[in-house]
Each structure stands twice: as C-alpha cells, then as structure tokens.
Amino acid sequence: MGETRTRKKGPQAPVVDDGWRIPDVLCQRIEPLLPPRKPHPLGCHNPRVADRKAMDAIFFVLRTGCQWGALSATGICSKSSAHRRFQEWVQAGVFEKLWEHGLQEYHELRGLDWQWLAMDGCMTKAPLGGEKDGEKPHRPRQAGGQAQSPGRGQRHPGGAGHRRRQPA
C-alpha cells in the first residue's frame, strides 16, 4: 500500500495516496453528481471539509467496514464531517446516481442483460432465521410441556456464592 502520513499541527499536509484514496479520474467523474456545498453547520468562519476529503473518507468506510468513530484516527477526515456529508449525499441521491452511471458505462463497454438485473439480493441463510423445531425446553432436564417439581430450579438473588440462612 505505500506510505502513511502523520498528522501535523497547522495547515493540513497533502494526503498521500496510500492505496485507499479515490483516483483523481474517478473523483472528477463523481464531482458533478454532488449537490452544491452548504455553509459550515456551526456557522463559523472555518470552511467545510473539501468534498474530495469527505469522499475519500466515505469510500474508506464503505470499502473497509471501519466504524465512523474510528475514521478520525486515519487522518483522512473527521468522523463527524464525513458522516454528515454521507447523510447529505444519501438524501441528495448521489449514490443512486453513481450506481446508475456505473451501470450505463458498463452496459456501453460490455453490455448488460437487463432482464437479469437485480439491485439487491441475498443467497445465504438468515443467521437468526427463526425456530424450525418448535419450542425448546427451558431447563436441560425438563421435557417440553413438563412442569418442574416445587423447590427445584429456584434462583437466589445472591448468585453462585449465596449462602442459605439457618431457619429461625
């Protein structure tokens, strides 16, 4: 992947391509799909994070699966700026437009059989797909529907180390 960059105080150093950044050619093609930039959300004199940095941060999260909260440590962009921009772009339909443009370009280059196209699908079993054998007994030795004898299985609030008192 390449070199990493350290964060310096003062003006931001240019971001070094570490293999996770969007290529300039692709970035130039995505920029026309972006909505006009809004003023800074806090109303202060600081300019908003550049679209390119936000784009790099958003695609970093989408490609790696990293949590938004861990994004600030990468030095690409702050988590709050990237997530705010992600929400704005989702609302503006940027990712749908990007998907449509990608499909059109692929169709022009390779051709798509449009009758077999699906936007989303799942071919795996659901991990919590429900019960298949009906209810299971609540206790290891208890058969389904069988009542438990009185006094068995009672739990004490003291936990495992709880001592019983002698009767008075």
Z-matrix of the N, CA and C atoms (Angstrom, degrees):
N
C 1 1.430
C 2 1.495 1 112.11
N 3 1.183 2 128.53 1 -38.24
C 4 1.460 3 122.07 2 176.30
C 5 1.504 4 112.15 3 124.48
N 6 1.311 5 113.82 4 -159.38
C 7 1.453 6 118.88 5 -174.56
C 8 1.516 7 111.32 6 -82.17
N 9 1.300 8 115.58 7 156.44
C 10 1.455 9 121.14 8 174.37
C 11 1.512 10 107.18 9 -109.05
N 12 1.299 11 115.56 10 164.62
C 13 1.465 12 116.69 11 -178.79
C 14 1.501 13 109.44 12 -122.29
N 15 1.305 14 115.76 13 148.12
C 16 1.456 15 120.46 14 176.39
C 17 1.514 16 107.84 15 -100.79
N 18 1.307 17 115.03 16 150.64
C 19 1.461 18 119.89 17 -177.89
C 20 1.523 19 109.21 18 -85.35
N 21 1.317 20 115.99 19 128.82
C 22 1.468 21 121.13 20 179.05
C 23 1.511 22 109.41 21 -107.59
N 24 1.325 23 116.33 22 152.49
C 25 1.464 24 119.80 23 173.84
C 26 1.518 25 108.06 24 -77.85
N 27 1.316 26 115.16 25 153.92
C 28 1.458 27 119.38 26 -179.31
C 29 1.517 28 110.24 27 92.24
N 30 1.350 29 117.59 28 -153.51
C 31 1.465 30 119.67 29 -177.98
C 32 1.530 31 110.63 30 -60.94
N 33 1.317 32 115.04 31 141.32
C 34 1.454 33 120.78 32 -178.52
C 35 1.521 34 111.14 33 -67.07
N 36 1.316 35 115.97 34 133.23
C 37 1.455 36 121.22 35 173.97
C 38 1.522 37 107.87 36 -73.52
N 39 1.321 38 117.88 37 152.46
C 40 1.469 39 118.69 38 179.18
C 41 1.532 40 110.17 39 -62.18
N 42 1.315 41 115.80 40 145.23
C 43 1.458 42 120.90 41 -178.94
C 44 1.520 43 108.53 42 -75.84
N 45 1.310 44 115.22 43 128.76
C 46 1.458 45 121.33 44 178.85
C 47 1.518 46 107.98 45 -85.26
N 48 1.329 47 117.14 46 137.49
C 49 1.451 48 120.19 47 178.97
C 50 1.517 49 108.90 48 -69.58
N 51 1.323 50 116.19 49 114.30
C 52 1.460 51 121.07 50 -179.41
C 53 1.515 52 111.24 51 -108.04
N 54 1.314 53 117.37 52 15.81
C 55 1.452 54 121.15 53 179.72
C 56 1.519 55 113.57 54 93.95
N 57 1.333 56 118.00 55 -8.27
C 58 1.459 57 121.42 56 -179.60
C 59 1.525 58 112.19 57 -108.27
N 60 1.308 59 117.90 58 -3.84
C 61 1.474 60 121.39 59 -178.15
C 62 1.528 61 110.10 60 -85.35
N 63 1.319 62 115.12 61 154.99
C 64 1.456 63 120.94 62 178.06
C 65 1.526 64 108.37 63 -76.87
N 66 1.324 65 118.38 64 132.21
C 67 1.471 66 119.96 65 178.61
C 68 1.529 67 111.20 66 -60.57
N 69 1.329 68 116.54 67 148.68
C 70 1.468 69 121.62 68 -178.75
C 71 1.524 70 112.02 69 -55.62
N 72 1.320 71 117.05 70 -40.15
C 73 1.471 72 121.04 71 -178.24
C 74 1.534 73 110.51 72 -60.91
N 75 1.326 74 116.89 73 -44.77
C 76 1.458 75 120.71 74 179.57
C 77 1.520 76 111.13 75 -69.64
N 78 1.324 77 116.69 76 -39.69
C 79 1.463 78 120.89 77 179.19
C 80 1.530 79 111.01 78 -60.15
N 81 1.326 80 116.66 79 -41.66
C 82 1.466 81 120.79 80 179.32
C 83 1.524 82 111.81 81 -64.82
N 84 1.317 83 116.42 82 -28.13
C 85 1.465 84 119.77 83 178.97
C 86 1.530 85 111.92 84 -82.08
N 87 1.318 86 117.42 85 -24.98
C 88 1.468 87 121.28 86 179.74
C 89 1.527 88 111.12 87 -83.14
N 90 1.332 89 117.51 88 -34.28
C 91 1.470 90 121.14 89 -174.73
C 92 1.535 91 114.53 90 -52.34
N 93 1.355 92 120.79 91 -40.23
C 94 1.469 93 118.74 92 178.27
C 95 1.535 94 114.09 93 -64.24
N 96 1.327 95 117.57 94 -18.28
C 97 1.460 96 120.76 95 179.66
C 98 1.532 97 112.56 96 -83.37
N 99 1.327 98 116.65 97 -13.73
C 100 1.466 99 121.31 98 -176.18
C 101 1.523 100 111.43 99 -77.36
N 102 1.334 101 117.20 100 144.39
C 103 1.472 102 119.94 101 177.18
C 104 1.524 103 110.37 102 -71.54
N 105 1.329 104 117.95 103 162.38
C 106 1.469 105 120.03 104 176.79
C 107 1.520 106 110.19 105 -58.46
N 108 1.314 107 115.25 106 144.83
C 109 1.466 108 119.98 107 -177.66
C 110 1.524 109 111.05 108 -70.53
N 111 1.316 110 115.00 109 138.20
C 112 1.462 111 121.72 110 177.87
C 113 1.518 112 108.45 111 -89.17
N 114 1.347 113 117.70 112 162.53
C 115 1.469 114 119.38 113 174.21
C 116 1.524 115 110.11 114 -67.91
N 117 1.315 116 116.84 115 165.84
C 118 1.457 117 121.70 116 -179.76
C 119 1.523 118 109.20 117 -57.14
N 120 1.357 119 118.48 118 135.07
C 121 1.472 120 120.44 119 -175.79
C 122 1.519 121 114.38 120 -63.72
N 123 1.331 122 118.37 121 -23.26
C 124 1.459 123 120.30 122 179.49
C 125 1.523 124 112.20 123 -91.75
N 126 1.315 125 116.35 124 -3.07
C 127 1.453 126 120.40 125 178.40
C 128 1.511 127 114.27 126 71.94
N 129 1.291 128 117.69 127 14.31
C 130 1.465 129 120.18 128 -177.62
C 131 1.530 130 110.15 129 -88.95
N 132 1.316 131 115.92 130 178.46
C 133 1.459 132 121.02 131 -176.11
C 134 1.526 133 112.74 132 -79.65
N 135 1.351 134 117.38 133 -11.20
C 136 1.465 135 119.44 134 179.05
C 137 1.525 136 110.51 135 -68.34
N 138 1.299 137 117.52 136 132.61
C 139 1.467 138 118.61 137 177.45
C 140 1.523 139 110.37 138 -71.67
N 141 1.328 140 115.47 139 156.51
C 142 1.463 141 120.20 140 177.09
C 143 1.518 142 109.78 141 -68.54
N 144 1.303 143 115.64 142 159.74
C 145 1.465 144 121.60 143 175.11
C 146 1.523 145 107.92 144 -60.15
N 147 1.314 146 116.18 145 139.35
C 148 1.469 147 120.83 146 179.84
C 149 1.526 148 110.04 147 -60.05
N 150 1.328 149 115.96 148 145.94
C 151 1.459 150 120.93 149 179.10
C 152 1.523 151 111.54 150 -56.02
N 153 1.320 152 116.51 151 -37.90
C 154 1.458 153 120.44 152 -178.51
C 155 1.529 154 111.18 153 -62.14
N 156 1.316 155 117.54 154 -43.40
C 157 1.464 156 120.43 155 179.13
C 158 1.525 157 110.54 156 -66.79
N 159 1.321 158 116.49 157 -42.30
C 160 1.464 159 119.90 158 178.10
C 161 1.528 160 110.18 159 -62.90
N 162 1.326 161 116.31 160 -40.84
C 163 1.462 162 121.15 161 179.42
C 164 1.530 163 110.81 162 -63.11
N 165 1.340 164 116.55 163 -45.48
C 166 1.461 165 120.21 164 177.26
C 167 1.528 166 110.92 165 -58.79
N 168 1.336 167 116.43 166 -42.84
C 169 1.461 168 120.92 167 -178.69
C 170 1.529 169 111.45 168 -66.40
N 171 1.323 170 116.91 169 -44.39
C 172 1.465 171 121.05 170 -179.20
C 173 1.531 172 110.41 171 -62.73
N 174 1.319 173 116.88 172 -47.35
C 175 1.460 174 119.11 173 -179.38
C 176 1.534 175 111.70 174 -69.77
N 177 1.325 176 117.79 175 -26.92
C 178 1.460 177 120.57 176 174.33
C 179 1.525 178 109.34 177 -63.17
N 180 1.333 179 116.53 178 -46.58
C 181 1.464 180 121.07 179 179.16
C 182 1.530 181 110.08 180 -63.51
N 183 1.323 182 117.03 181 -43.49
C 184 1.460 183 119.99 182 -178.18
C 185 1.528 184 112.25 183 -67.64
N 186 1.323 185 117.23 184 -36.23
C 187 1.470 186 120.66 185 -178.64
C 188 1.517 187 113.06 186 -77.66
N 189 1.329 188 117.80 187 -38.52
C 190 1.460 189 120.66 188 -173.98
C 191 1.519 190 113.31 189 -95.34
N 192 1.323 191 117.38 190 -22.25
C 193 1.461 192 119.90 191 -176.11
C 194 1.521 193 112.53 192 80.70
N 195 1.338 194 116.95 193 9.74
C 196 1.461 195 120.72 194 179.83
C 197 1.534 196 109.12 195 -66.35
N 198 1.300 197 117.05 196 152.13
C 199 1.462 198 121.13 197 179.47
C 200 1.528 199 109.23 198 -75.94
N 201 1.326 200 115.45 199 151.86
C 202 1.468 201 119.98 200 178.77
C 203 1.521 202 110.06 201 -57.07
N 204 1.328 203 117.14 202 -38.71
C 205 1.459 204 121.73 203 -177.54
C 206 1.519 205 113.40 204 -62.97
N 207 1.321 206 117.82 205 -24.96
C 208 1.462 207 121.52 206 -179.14
C 209 1.529 208 111.71 207 -87.89
N 210 1.308 209 117.06 208 -5.61
C 211 1.462 210 121.43 209 -174.21
C 212 1.528 211 113.11 210 -67.39
N 213 1.307 212 118.07 211 -36.51
C 214 1.465 213 120.78 212 -177.50
C 215 1.528 214 111.87 213 -59.13
N 216 1.322 215 117.47 214 -32.82
C 217 1.465 216 121.39 215 -178.65
C 218 1.524 217 112.66 216 -70.49
N 219 1.328 218 117.99 217 -16.16
C 220 1.467 219 120.51 218 -179.17
C 221 1.522 220 112.04 219 -76.65
N 222 1.332 221 117.71 220 -22.46
C 223 1.452 222 121.24 221 -177.88
C 224 1.516 223 113.34 222 82.65
N 225 1.320 224 117.96 223 1.36
C 226 1.469 225 120.80 224 179.92
C 227 1.522 226 109.88 225 -74.88
N 228 1.325 227 115.31 226 -50.58
C 229 1.467 228 121.09 227 -174.85
C 230 1.522 229 106.41 228 -168.74
N 231 1.329 230 117.85 229 155.48
C 232 1.468 231 119.45 230 178.82
C 233 1.525 232 109.43 231 -70.82
N 234 1.327 233 114.97 232 151.82
C 235 1.463 234 120.26 233 -178.22
C 236 1.528 235 111.67 234 -61.71
N 237 1.327 236 116.74 235 -40.40
C 238 1.466 237 119.38 236 -176.80
C 239 1.530 238 111.27 237 -68.75
N 240 1.325 239 116.67 238 -41.45
C 241 1.471 240 119.29 239 178.96
C 242 1.518 241 111.18 240 -64.48
N 243 1.333 242 116.41 241 -44.64
C 244 1.460 243 120.17 242 -178.74
C 245 1.524 244 111.29 243 -65.35
N 246 1.325 245 117.17 244 -44.24
C 247 1.459 246 119.41 245 -178.14
C 248 1.529 247 111.35 246 -68.43
N 249 1.323 248 116.64 247 -38.86
C 250 1.472 249 120.29 248 177.39
C 251 1.525 250 109.99 249 -60.82
N 252 1.334 251 116.84 250 -45.42
C 253 1.467 252 121.07 251 179.91
C 254 1.534 253 110.45 252 -66.44
N 255 1.330 254 117.03 253 -38.27
C 256 1.467 255 120.90 254 176.86
C 257 1.533 256 110.32 255 -58.37
N 258 1.337 257 116.63 256 -46.18
C 259 1.467 258 120.32 257 179.49
C 260 1.531 259 111.19 258 -63.65
N 261 1.333 260 117.18 259 -41.05
C 262 1.465 261 120.62 260 178.23
C 263 1.522 262 110.63 261 -61.60
N 264 1.333 263 116.19 262 -43.69
C 265 1.464 264 120.67 263 -176.76
C 266 1.523 265 111.97 264 -71.85
N 267 1.329 266 117.69 265 -33.00
C 268 1.462 267 120.22 266 175.19
C 269 1.520 268 108.74 267 -64.57
N 270 1.339 269 116.23 268 -45.57
C 271 1.462 270 121.40 269 -179.79
C 272 1.534 271 111.34 270 -62.56
N 273 1.331 272 116.97 271 -34.30
C 274 1.466 273 121.41 272 -179.66
C 275 1.530 274 111.96 273 -83.11
N 276 1.336 275 118.33 274 -3.59
C 277 1.466 276 120.95 275 178.16
C 278 1.522 277 114.53 276 77.34
N 279 1.334 278 117.66 277 20.69
C 280 1.471 279 121.31 278 -176.91
C 281 1.521 280 111.21 279 -60.65
N 282 1.323 281 117.97 280 -44.07
C 283 1.459 282 120.44 281 -174.88
C 284 1.528 283 111.50 282 -71.86
N 285 1.323 284 117.34 283 -33.19
C 286 1.468 285 120.05 284 174.51
C 287 1.529 286 110.45 285 -66.06
N 288 1.336 287 116.30 286 -42.83
C 289 1.471 288 119.48 287 177.80
C 290 1.523 289 110.82 288 -63.03
N 291 1.321 290 116.33 289 -40.32
C 292 1.460 291 120.79 290 178.68
C 293 1.530 292 110.26 291 -62.90
N 294 1.309 293 116.99 292 -41.92
C 295 1.466 294 122.18 293 177.67
C 296 1.534 295 109.83 294 -62.20
N 297 1.344 296 116.73 295 -46.23
C 298 1.464 297 120.60 296 179.69
C 299 1.525 298 111.17 297 -61.67
N 300 1.339 299 117.14 298 -44.80
C 301 1.469 300 120.61 299 179.19
C 302 1.536 301 110.59 300 -62.25
N 303 1.319 302 116.33 301 -41.04
C 304 1.462 303 120.20 302 178.42
C 305 1.521 304 111.98 303 -62.71
N 306 1.344 305 116.52 304 -42.01
C 307 1.460 306 120.15 305 177.83
C 308 1.529 307 111.19 306 -64.02
N 309 1.326 308 116.33 307 -44.25
C 310 1.464 309 119.89 308 -179.81
C 311 1.522 310 111.15 309 -61.35
N 312 1.324 311 116.25 310 -44.67
C 313 1.460 312 119.30 311 -179.45
C 314 1.524 313 111.37 312 -65.72
N 315 1.316 314 116.80 313 -41.02
C 316 1.464 315 119.48 314 177.94
C 317 1.527 316 110.02 315 -63.46
N 318 1.339 317 116.56 316 -39.49
C 319 1.470 318 121.01 317 178.67
C 320 1.524 319 110.62 318 -61.64
N 321 1.339 320 116.53 319 -40.95
C 322 1.469 321 120.07 320 178.65
C 323 1.531 322 111.54 321 -67.01
N 324 1.323 323 117.67 322 -36.91
C 325 1.471 324 121.50 323 -177.90
C 326 1.526 325 113.09 324 -80.57
N 327 1.324 326 117.15 325 -46.71
C 328 1.461 327 121.62 326 -172.51
C 329 1.517 328 114.15 327 -116.88
N 330 1.326 329 114.62 328 -28.65
C 331 1.458 330 119.47 329 -175.81
C 332 1.522 331 111.14 330 91.20
N 333 1.312 332 115.73 331 137.92
C 334 1.459 333 122.37 332 178.06
C 335 1.520 334 108.90 333 -119.85
N 336 1.314 335 115.85 334 141.84
C 337 1.452 336 120.75 335 171.39
C 338 1.526 337 105.82 336 -89.88
N 339 1.324 338 116.70 337 94.11
C 340 1.458 339 122.23 338 -169.84
C 341 1.521 340 113.35 339 -62.30
N 342 1.330 341 119.62 340 -22.72
C 343 1.458 342 118.88 341 -179.00
C 344 1.530 343 111.48 342 -75.41
N 345 1.340 344 118.73 343 -13.15
C 346 1.451 345 121.62 344 178.50
C 347 1.525 346 112.15 345 -105.70
N 348 1.300 347 118.60 346 8.52
C 349 1.453 348 122.35 347 -176.31
C 350 1.530 349 111.04 348 -78.80
N 351 1.318 350 116.30 349 133.55
C 352 1.468 351 122.28 350 175.66
C 353 1.513 352 108.15 351 -135.04
N 354 1.332 353 117.40 352 134.91
C 355 1.455 354 120.42 353 -179.00
C 356 1.517 355 111.64 354 -77.34
N 357 1.331 356 117.10 355 -34.18
C 358 1.451 357 119.89 356 -175.66
C 359 1.518 358 107.98 357 -148.38
N 360 1.293 359 116.13 358 147.62
C 361 1.451 360 119.93 359 177.78
C 362 1.511 361 110.24 360 -166.40
N 363 1.318 362 115.66 361 164.12
C 364 1.450 363 120.55 362 179.11
C 365 1.513 364 108.10 363 -141.77
N 366 1.320 365 116.07 364 127.84
C 367 1.459 366 120.26 365 -178.50
C 368 1.525 367 111.99 366 -114.08
N 369 1.319 368 117.30 367 16.09
C 370 1.459 369 120.12 368 -178.33
C 371 1.511 370 110.19 369 -115.90
N 372 1.309 371 114.96 370 162.97
C 373 1.450 372 121.10 371 178.07
C 374 1.528 373 109.33 372 -75.91
N 375 1.302 374 117.30 373 140.66
C 376 1.463 375 121.06 374 178.07
C 377 1.522 376 109.31 375 -66.16
N 378 1.353 377 118.33 376 131.16
C 379 1.460 378 119.92 377 -177.44
C 380 1.523 379 113.56 378 -63.57
N 381 1.308 380 117.77 379 -31.82
C 382 1.466 381 121.86 380 178.16
C 383 1.527 382 108.70 381 -116.75
N 384 1.310 383 115.91 382 49.76
C 385 1.458 384 122.27 383 -170.69
C 386 1.512 385 116.11 384 -72.33
N 387 1.275 386 119.18 385 7.85
C 388 1.451 387 119.99 386 176.33
C 389 1.511 388 112.26 387 100.08
N 390 1.315 389 115.78 388 175.90
C 391 1.456 390 122.55 389 -176.74
C 392 1.517 391 108.88 390 -87.03
N 393 1.339 392 116.76 391 144.28
C 394 1.447 393 119.71 392 176.13
C 395 1.525 394 112.12 393 -113.83
N 396 1.340 395 118.24 394 -17.48
C 397 1.456 396 121.19 395 -176.69
C 398 1.524 397 113.14 396 -109.93
N 399 1.277 398 119.44 397 9.64
C 400 1.461 399 121.28 398 -177.68
C 401 1.520 400 110.77 399 87.11
N 402 1.341 401 115.25 400 -166.08
C 403 1.467 402 120.16 401 -176.60
C 404 1.511 403 111.88 402 -70.29
N 405 1.302 404 116.62 403 143.09
C 406 1.457 405 123.40 404 176.21
C 407 1.530 406 107.97 405 -99.20
N 408 1.348 407 117.50 406 151.17
C 409 1.463 408 118.73 407 177.18
C 410 1.523 409 111.20 408 -63.86
N 411 1.315 410 115.43 409 151.82
C 412 1.460 411 120.69 410 -177.64
C 413 1.521 412 112.39 411 -80.25
N 414 1.320 413 117.97 412 -27.08
C 415 1.451 414 121.98 413 -179.43
C 416 1.537 415 108.23 414 -118.59
N 417 1.328 416 117.70 415 152.40
C 418 1.461 417 119.82 416 -177.42
C 419 1.526 418 114.23 417 -58.07
N 420 1.354 419 118.57 418 -39.99
C 421 1.467 420 120.73 419 -176.55
C 422 1.523 421 112.57 420 -96.23
N 423 1.299 422 117.53 421 2.05
C 424 1.459 423 120.87 422 -175.34
C 425 1.523 424 108.62 423 -94.30
N 426 1.297 425 117.45 424 123.19
C 427 1.457 426 121.33 425 175.15
C 428 1.517 427 108.56 426 -76.27
N 429 1.318 428 117.45 427 155.71
C 430 1.455 429 121.17 428 -179.09
C 431 1.515 430 111.74 429 -56.65
N 432 1.299 431 118.82 430 131.36
C 433 1.453 432 124.12 431 177.47
C 434 1.521 433 113.85 432 79.81
N 435 1.322 434 119.34 433 -1.77
C 436 1.458 435 122.63 434 -178.41
C 437 1.524 436 109.38 435 -87.87
N 438 1.318 437 115.96 436 132.88
C 439 1.459 438 120.42 437 178.47
C 440 1.520 439 109.16 438 -77.69
N 441 1.291 440 116.49 439 151.50
C 442 1.460 441 121.09 440 178.93
C 443 1.521 442 108.76 441 -96.32
N 444 1.342 443 116.58 442 142.91
C 445 1.461 444 119.77 443 -177.79
C 446 1.525 445 109.83 444 -64.79
N 447 1.339 446 117.66 445 149.80
C 448 1.461 447 120.69 446 -178.59
C 449 1.525 448 110.90 447 -60.78
N 450 1.318 449 115.81 448 141.58
C 451 1.446 450 121.98 449 177.14
C 452 1.523 451 114.10 450 86.79
N 453 1.308 452 118.34 451 -11.05
C 454 1.463 453 120.65 452 179.96
C 455 1.522 454 109.20 453 -93.23
N 456 1.295 455 116.37 454 139.56
C 457 1.457 456 120.94 455 173.86
C 458 1.508 457 114.27 456 78.71
N 459 1.343 458 118.09 457 9.06
C 460 1.451 459 118.35 458 179.17
C 461 1.520 460 108.95 459 -73.45
N 462 1.275 461 116.33 460 141.05
C 463 1.460 462 121.33 461 -179.48
C 464 1.521 463 109.43 462 -105.19
N 465 1.326 464 115.39 463 146.03
C 466 1.458 465 120.40 464 178.61
C 467 1.520 466 108.63 465 -108.21
N 468 1.333 467 117.97 466 141.62
C 469 1.454 468 120.33 467 -177.23
C 470 1.520 469 113.88 468 -62.88
N 471 1.329 470 119.26 469 -17.18
C 472 1.460 471 121.20 470 -178.00
C 473 1.513 472 113.48 471 -76.78
N 474 1.301 473 119.52 472 -10.87
C 475 1.451 474 121.28 473 179.80
C 476 1.512 475 111.26 474 85.21
N 477 1.356 476 116.18 475 -158.65
C 478 1.462 477 122.38 476 -173.48
C 479 1.521 478 111.79 477 -66.09
N 480 1.318 479 119.68 478 -34.72
C 481 1.464 480 122.59 479 -176.63
C 482 1.510 481 114.03 480 -89.00
N 483 1.314 482 117.89 481 12.78
C 484 1.457 483 121.56 482 -176.55
C 485 1.513 484 110.32 483 -70.89
N 486 1.329 485 116.72 484 133.69
C 487 1.482 486 121.61 485 176.68
C 488 1.513 487 108.88 486 -103.59
N 489 1.314 488 114.76 487 139.90
C 490 1.473 489 119.01 488 176.35
C 491 1.518 490 109.83 489 -80.67
N 492 1.312 491 114.84 490 144.86
C 493 1.468 492 119.23 491 177.90
C 494 1.516 493 109.51 492 -84.38
N 495 1.312 494 114.24 493 152.81
C 496 1.460 495 119.43 494 172.94
C 497 1.523 496 108.15 495 -73.31
N 498 1.333 497 116.89 496 140.61
C 499 1.466 498 117.98 497 177.57
C 500 1.523 499 110.69 498 -62.45
N 501 1.331 500 117.11 499 146.49
C 502 1.463 501 122.47 500 -176.77
C 503 1.500 502 111.17 501 -75.98
